[in-house]
Amino acid sequence: MKKRIILLGLALGLLGGTPLLAQGNWELQKNEDGIEVYTRQVPDNNFKEIRVVCEVPGTAAQLVSLLKDVEHHSDWVYLNRKTALLKRKSENRLVYYTEADMPWPLTDRDMVVEAAFSPVRNNQALVEVKSVNDFLPKKKEFIRIPSSLAVWEITPGSNGHIKVEYTFKVNPGGSVPAWLVNTTVAIGPLKTFQRLRKTLAQRALAQKN
């Protein structure tokens, strides 16, 4: 059972606060392949807030394009089973549904989020992804994640790369021991950003060819 709870922590890593709302000092949990993953405790949530800092190849526009391509999130988001666009409110505001594939016997999670993208200027962008309630009826085979907030801050990096600072907090819902998730939650973001970097590099190569 402990192994299964650990896998739950991995999956919740990228499901989705903002640094302005949190308190306490960031603690470095992972530093691998140039990807730094931090956690800190917040006063309004038993589950720790996560911060990822790294550089990835490409431009802000290319990363924003990848984030908007929700139907292919499962290509790079760790343990993501499915993501589907529900409504395109505008070019820079999307509502979509996503599922996380939990190992048996844990119940799979799902959620509906709204993503707001700032216009890309000077190779910079800001993306906020927040959970939405009552947009889509709950499914009996899933536990609906009640709240999440993720923020992507994208700025110019070095040597043709961009710098990404990603922060998020999430309440996964259900009866999941917070202490077990908190001890493993840094692994999910690490795996996801490794895949994100690879996916961006592959897309850039395809565009050149």
N, C-alpha and C positions, 0 to 999 in steps of 0.2 A: 504493500500500500504506500509506503514512503516513497518508493521509486515512482509510483504513479502520480503522487502529489508533486514531486519534483518536476515531472513532465508538464504538469499543469502550470507550474511557474514559468517554464520555458515558453509555453504557448501564449501566456498572458503578457509576455514581454513587449509585444508590439501592437497590442490591441488598442492601445490608446491611453500634471498640469503645468500649468504655466509657472515659471519660476517666481513670478510676482506674488503668487498666493502661498507659497511654501515657506517654511522656516527651518532653521537648522543648517548644519554644515554638510556639504557633499562629501561622501566617502567613496574613494576609488575602489571598485570591486573587480573590474577586469581591465587589462591593458594589453591587447593582443592585436597584431596586424595593423597597428596604428589606430585602433578603435578603443577609445576610453569609455568605460561604462561606470557611472556613479549612481549611488542611491542616497536617499535621506528620508528621515521620518517626517511626516507632516501631521499637524495637530488634528485634522478632520478626517483622517483615514488610517486604518490599521495597516494598510498595504503601502509600502514605501514608494516614494516618487523616484522615477528613473531619469537620468540624463546621459545622453550619448554624445560624444564629441569626436569627430573624425573628418578626414578629407576623402572625397570621392572624385573620380574622373568626370570630366564634362563641364557643362554650364548649368546655371540656375534654371534656365529655360528647359534644358533636357531633363533635369530632375523633376521639375514641376510637371512636365509632360508625362513622365513615368508615374507620378503620383495620381494624375488624373486618369490614367489608363487602369481603372479599377478592376476591370475584368481579368487583368493579368497580375494582380497583386499576389496570387498564389505562386507565381514564378519565383518570388523572392522573399515574401513574408513567411517566417518560420512557422510551420504547423498550421498554416492557413489552408482551409479546405476549399473555400469558395468566397468570392466577392462579386456582387452584382449591383449595377447602377439602378437606382430606383427613380431618381428624378434629377434632371439637369435644370436647376433654377436659372442659371446663367453660365457664361463661359467660365466664370471663376467661383461658382458655388454649386456643389454637387451633394446629393444625398445618396448614400449607398448602404448596402447590407453585406455583412461579412460573418463567416462561420469559422470557429476554431475547432480543430479535430482533436478532441481529448482522448487519451488512452482509456480503454475499458478498465474498471467499471465507472469511471467518472462521466458525468453528463457533459456532452459537448456544449460550448458556449456560442452565442450569437449576439449581434448587436446591430443597431442602425445608427449611422453617424452622418453629420453634415460637415463637409470640408469647405473651408473658405480660403481662397488663394489670392494673395495680393498680386498686383501686376508686377512682372519682372522688370526691374530697372537696375542698370549698372551691375548686372550679374548678381543681383540680390533679390530675395523673395522671402515672404513669410506665409506659412500655411498653418491654419488652426483646424483641428479635427475634433469635433465634440459630439458625444452621444446624443441621440434624439429619442424621446419617449413618445409612445402612442402614434407613431407614424405607420407602423406595421404590426399586425396582430402577433402575439407570441406564439411560438410553435411548441407543442408539447414535448418534442424530443430534444429541445434545447433549454438551457437556462439563459435568459436574456440578461446581458450585462447592463446593470442599471445606470451606471455613470462612468464616463471616461473623458479625458481631455488630453490632447496631444498637440504640441507646437513644434513646427519645423522652422528654424532660423537658418537661412541659406545666404552665405556671403562669399566673396572671392577668396580663393585659397592660393596655393603656390603651384608653380609648374603646370599650369593648365587645369588645375583641380578647383573644386569648390569646397568650402568648409561648411559642415552641417553641425548644428547644435539642436538636438532633439530632446525634448522633455515631455514626460507624461505621467499621469496618475490614473488609476483605474480601480473601481470596485467590481470584482468579478462576479458578485452575486453568489447565492448558494452558501453552503456550509463548508468553506475551505479554510483550514487553519492558516492564519496570516503569517505566522512565524516560519512555516515550511515554505510558503511561496516566497517570502522575503529572502530566504537563504539561497535561492536558486534563480531568482527573477532576472539577474544580470546576463544569464546565458542566452536567453531568447533574443534580446537586442543585438548581442554580439553576432550570433548566427545570421540574423536578418540583415545587418549592415554588411557582413561579408558577402552575402548574396546580392544585396543592392549594388555594391561596388562592381561585382562581376557582371550583373545585368546591364548596368550603365556602360561598361566597357564594351560589351557585346553589341549593344545598340549603336554605339559610336562607330564601331568597326563596320557594322552593316550599312550605316549611312555613307561611309567612305566608299564602300564597294558598290 
